[in-house]
């Protein structure tokens, strides 16, 4: 396990140290109708600029030639590693909040078991007073709410250092942006049309805890229900153009990077992981494909895929 952690960390340091080339901006620009005052105010103090560069592939051996900055980042990451035993995540496979937790666990090489919760009966979490997902149990301790789960694990990882809290105001601001804005533009896009709703539920039921008949019923009943829920969410959050809102959110995030490979600089911080996590379940749905094709977020997303690496999920 330690050797696997070291190799993963070396790859991350090598990748982070190599990302410096500027990128060009596609023709999409959010119109005035797509403005969100909350987001405009959140980024108004930050200069707008081109996104960070495209990635290059380096083997583990290339880590020997990384810059001093990359070596320092690697050393810090080794200090952050913490051994967690018996980690179990109760989740829905396509839930953005659950995927936010998984991105954190995967990046920090924390092995975890997954219990897929049936979205209708929720029989897998009847033992819990908290009836939402994600729920994470760590060595007998129960943690709930994705943001609180991540903060708790982050604090445990830094328990022997003074850096046990999120100290960057920029990082805090964008973590709040993920929960307060980004997640709310996803459902109106995922379930924008009946075909996209069926595409999403086909993915959900294929990966979820369903028998064949349950899968068929859940796919069509769930897609129909969420299609109408998405319409209500669209009205609630004053979204007039679903794709426009999604593209604007993606562009807002890239602008926040300010030519850095990641918001955290040479390597991802918790805000990078949160944005990546909530976008991961839609990346290869039609909405995610459209987002990457029509905005600059694709290069950052590809870098995140590389540094987060393979899933640390283990079989029960």
KAQUIBEL-V320605 format. One record per residue. N is the residue number from 0. RES is the residue in one small letter. SS is DSSP state (a for helix, b for strand, c for the rest). BURIAL is 1 if it has 24 or more other ideal C-beta (glycine too) atoms within 12 Angstrom, else 0. Layout:
# KAQUIBEL-V320605
n=N res=RES ss=SS burial=BURIAL
n=N res=RES ss=SS burial=BURIAL
This chain:
# KAQUIBEL-V320605
n=0 res=x ss=c burial=0
n=1 res=x ss=a burial=0
n=2 res=x ss=a burial=0
n=3 res=x ss=a burial=0
n=4 res=x ss=a burial=1
n=5 res=x ss=a burial=0
n=6 res=x ss=a burial=0
n=7 res=x ss=a burial=1
n=8 res=x ss=a burial=1
n=9 res=x ss=a burial=1
n=10 res=x ss=a burial=1
n=11 res=x ss=a burial=1
n=12 res=x ss=a burial=1
n=13 res=x ss=a burial=1
n=14 res=x ss=a burial=1
n=15 res=x ss=a burial=1
n=16 res=x ss=a burial=1
n=17 res=x ss=c burial=1
n=18 res=x ss=c burial=1
n=19 res=x ss=c burial=0
n=20 res=x ss=c burial=0
n=21 res=x ss=c burial=0
n=22 res=x ss=c burial=1
n=23 res=x ss=c burial=0
n=24 res=x ss=c burial=0
n=25 res=x ss=c burial=0
n=26 res=x ss=c burial=0
n=27 res=x ss=c burial=0
n=28 res=x ss=c burial=0
n=29 res=x ss=c burial=1
n=30 res=x ss=c burial=0
n=31 res=x ss=a burial=0
n=32 res=x ss=a burial=0
n=33 res=x ss=a burial=1
n=34 res=x ss=c burial=1
n=35 res=x ss=c burial=1
n=36 res=x ss=a burial=0
n=37 res=x ss=a burial=0
n=38 res=x ss=a burial=1
n=39 res=x ss=a burial=0
n=40 res=x ss=a burial=0
n=41 res=x ss=a burial=1
n=42 res=x ss=a burial=1
n=43 res=x ss=c burial=0
n=44 res=x ss=c burial=0
n=45 res=x ss=c burial=1
n=46 res=x ss=c burial=0
n=47 res=x ss=c burial=0
n=48 res=x ss=c burial=0
n=49 res=x ss=c burial=0
n=50 res=x ss=c burial=1
n=51 res=x ss=c burial=1
n=52 res=x ss=c burial=1
n=53 res=x ss=c burial=1
n=54 res=x ss=c burial=1
n=55 res=x ss=c burial=0
n=56 res=x ss=c burial=0
n=57 res=x ss=c burial=1
n=58 res=x ss=c burial=0
n=59 res=x ss=a burial=0
n=60 res=x ss=a burial=0
n=61 res=x ss=a burial=0
n=62 res=x ss=a burial=1
n=63 res=x ss=a burial=0
n=64 res=x ss=a burial=0
n=65 res=x ss=c burial=1
n=66 res=x ss=c burial=0
n=67 res=x ss=a burial=0
n=68 res=x ss=a burial=0
n=69 res=x ss=a burial=1
n=70 res=x ss=a burial=0
n=71 res=x ss=a burial=0
n=72 res=x ss=a burial=1
n=73 res=x ss=a burial=1
n=74 res=x ss=a burial=0
n=75 res=x ss=a burial=1
n=76 res=x ss=a burial=1
n=77 res=x ss=a burial=0
n=78 res=x ss=a burial=0
n=79 res=x ss=a burial=1
n=80 res=x ss=c burial=1
n=81 res=x ss=c burial=1
n=82 res=x ss=c burial=0
n=83 res=x ss=c burial=1
n=84 res=x ss=c burial=0
n=85 res=x ss=c burial=0
n=86 res=x ss=b burial=1
n=87 res=x ss=b burial=1
n=88 res=x ss=b burial=1
n=89 res=x ss=b burial=1
n=90 res=x ss=b burial=1
n=91 res=x ss=c burial=1
n=92 res=x ss=c burial=1
n=93 res=x ss=c burial=1
n=94 res=x ss=c burial=1
n=95 res=x ss=a burial=1
n=96 res=x ss=a burial=1
n=97 res=x ss=a burial=1
n=98 res=x ss=a burial=1
n=99 res=x ss=a burial=1
n=100 res=x ss=a burial=1
n=101 res=x ss=a burial=1
n=102 res=x ss=a burial=1
n=103 res=x ss=a burial=1
n=104 res=x ss=a burial=1
n=105 res=x ss=a burial=1
n=106 res=x ss=a burial=1
n=107 res=x ss=c burial=1
n=108 res=x ss=c burial=1
n=109 res=x ss=c burial=1
n=110 res=x ss=c burial=1
n=111 res=x ss=b burial=1
n=112 res=x ss=b burial=1
n=113 res=x ss=b burial=1
n=114 res=x ss=b burial=1
n=115 res=x ss=b burial=1
n=116 res=x ss=c burial=1
n=117 res=x ss=c burial=1
n=118 res=x ss=c burial=1
n=119 res=x ss=c burial=0
n=120 res=x ss=c burial=0
n=121 res=x ss=c burial=0
n=122 res=x ss=a burial=0
n=123 res=x ss=a burial=1
n=124 res=x ss=a burial=1
n=125 res=x ss=c burial=0
n=126 res=x ss=c burial=0
n=127 res=x ss=c burial=0
n=128 res=x ss=c burial=0
n=129 res=x ss=c burial=0
n=130 res=x ss=c burial=0
n=131 res=x ss=c burial=0
n=132 res=x ss=c burial=1
n=133 res=x ss=c burial=1
n=134 res=x ss=b burial=1
n=135 res=x ss=b burial=1
n=136 res=x ss=b burial=1
n=137 res=x ss=b burial=1
n=138 res=x ss=c burial=0
n=139 res=x ss=c burial=0
n=140 res=x ss=b burial=0
n=141 res=x ss=b burial=0
n=142 res=x ss=b burial=1
n=143 res=x ss=b burial=1
n=144 res=x ss=c burial=0
n=145 res=x ss=a burial=1
n=146 res=x ss=a burial=1
n=147 res=x ss=a burial=0
n=148 res=x ss=a burial=1
n=149 res=x ss=a burial=1
n=150 res=x ss=a burial=1
n=151 res=x ss=a burial=1
n=152 res=x ss=a burial=1
n=153 res=x ss=a burial=1
n=154 res=x ss=a burial=0
n=155 res=x ss=a burial=1
n=156 res=x ss=a burial=1
n=157 res=x ss=c burial=1
n=158 res=x ss=c burial=0
n=159 res=x ss=c burial=0
n=160 res=x ss=c burial=0
n=161 res=x ss=c burial=0
n=162 res=x ss=c burial=0
n=163 res=x ss=c burial=0
n=164 res=x ss=c burial=0
n=165 res=x ss=c burial=1
n=166 res=x ss=c burial=0
n=167 res=x ss=c burial=0
n=168 res=x ss=a burial=0
n=169 res=x ss=a burial=1
n=170 res=x ss=a burial=1
n=171 res=x ss=a burial=0
n=172 res=x ss=a burial=1
n=173 res=x ss=a burial=1
n=174 res=x ss=a burial=1
n=175 res=x ss=a burial=0
n=176 res=x ss=a burial=1
n=177 res=x ss=a burial=1
n=178 res=x ss=a burial=1
n=179 res=x ss=a burial=0
n=180 res=x ss=c burial=1
n=181 res=x ss=a burial=1
n=182 res=x ss=a burial=1
n=183 res=x ss=a burial=1
n=184 res=x ss=a burial=1
n=185 res=x ss=a burial=1
n=186 res=x ss=a burial=1
n=187 res=x ss=a burial=1
n=188 res=x ss=a burial=1
n=189 res=x ss=a burial=1
n=190 res=x ss=c burial=1
n=191 res=x ss=c burial=1
n=192 res=x ss=c burial=0
n=193 res=x ss=a burial=0
n=194 res=x ss=a burial=0
n=195 res=x ss=a burial=1
n=196 res=x ss=a burial=1
n=197 res=x ss=a burial=1
n=198 res=x ss=a burial=1
n=199 res=x ss=a burial=1
n=200 res=x ss=a burial=1
n=201 res=x ss=a burial=1
n=202 res=x ss=a burial=1
n=203 res=x ss=a burial=1
n=204 res=x ss=a burial=1
n=205 res=x ss=a burial=0
n=206 res=x ss=a burial=1
n=207 res=x ss=c burial=1
n=208 res=x ss=c burial=1
n=209 res=x ss=c burial=1
n=210 res=x ss=c burial=0
n=211 res=x ss=a burial=0
n=212 res=x ss=a burial=0
n=213 res=x ss=a burial=0
n=214 res=x ss=a burial=1
n=215 res=x ss=a burial=0
n=216 res=x ss=a burial=0
n=217 res=x ss=a burial=1
n=218 res=x ss=a burial=1
n=219 res=x ss=a burial=0
n=220 res=x ss=a burial=0
n=221 res=x ss=a burial=1
n=222 res=x ss=a burial=1
n=223 res=x ss=a burial=0
n=224 res=x ss=a burial=0
n=225 res=x ss=a burial=1
n=226 res=x ss=a burial=1
n=227 res=x ss=a burial=0
n=228 res=x ss=a burial=0
n=229 res=x ss=a burial=1
n=230 res=x ss=a burial=0
n=231 res=x ss=a burial=0
n=232 res=x ss=a burial=1
n=233 res=x ss=a burial=1
n=234 res=x ss=a burial=0
n=235 res=x ss=a burial=0
n=236 res=x ss=c burial=1
n=237 res=x ss=c burial=0
n=238 res=x ss=c burial=1
n=239 res=x ss=c burial=0
n=240 res=x ss=c burial=0
n=241 res=x ss=a burial=1
n=242 res=x ss=a burial=1
n=243 res=x ss=a burial=1
n=244 res=x ss=a burial=1
n=245 res=x ss=a burial=1
n=246 res=x ss=a burial=1
n=247 res=x ss=a burial=1
n=248 res=x ss=a burial=1
n=249 res=x ss=a burial=1
n=250 res=x ss=a burial=1
n=251 res=x ss=a burial=1
n=252 res=x ss=a burial=1
n=253 res=x ss=a burial=1
n=254 res=x ss=a burial=1
n=255 res=x ss=a burial=1
n=256 res=x ss=a burial=1
n=257 res=x ss=c burial=0
n=258 res=x ss=c burial=1
n=259 res=x ss=c burial=1
n=260 res=x ss=c burial=1
n=261 res=x ss=b burial=1
n=262 res=x ss=c burial=1
n=263 res=x ss=c burial=1
n=264 res=x ss=b burial=1
n=265 res=x ss=c burial=1
n=266 res=x ss=c burial=1
n=267 res=x ss=c burial=1
n=268 res=x ss=c burial=1
n=269 res=x ss=a burial=1
n=270 res=x ss=a burial=1
n=271 res=x ss=a burial=1
n=272 res=x ss=a burial=1
n=273 res=x ss=a burial=1
n=274 res=x ss=a burial=1
n=275 res=x ss=a burial=1
n=276 res=x ss=a burial=1
n=277 res=x ss=a burial=1
n=278 res=x ss=a burial=1
n=279 res=x ss=a burial=1
n=280 res=x ss=c burial=1
n=281 res=x ss=c burial=1
n=282 res=x ss=c burial=1
n=283 res=x ss=c burial=0
n=284 res=x ss=c burial=1
n=285 res=x ss=a burial=1
n=286 res=x ss=a burial=1
n=287 res=x ss=a burial=1
n=288 res=x ss=a burial=0
n=289 res=x ss=a burial=1
n=290 res=x ss=a burial=1
n=291 res=x ss=a burial=1
n=292 res=x ss=a burial=0
n=293 res=x ss=a burial=1
n=294 res=x ss=c burial=1
n=295 res=x ss=c burial=1
n=296 res=x ss=a burial=1
n=297 res=x ss=a burial=1
n=298 res=x ss=a burial=1
n=299 res=x ss=a burial=1
n=300 res=x ss=a burial=1
n=301 res=x ss=a burial=1
n=302 res=x ss=a burial=1
n=303 res=x ss=a burial=1
n=304 res=x ss=a burial=1
n=305 res=x ss=a burial=1
n=306 res=x ss=a burial=1
n=307 res=x ss=a burial=1
n=308 res=x ss=c burial=1
n=309 res=x ss=c burial=0
n=310 res=x ss=c burial=1
n=311 res=x ss=c burial=1
n=312 res=x ss=b burial=1
n=313 res=x ss=b burial=0
n=314 res=x ss=c burial=0
n=315 res=x ss=c burial=0
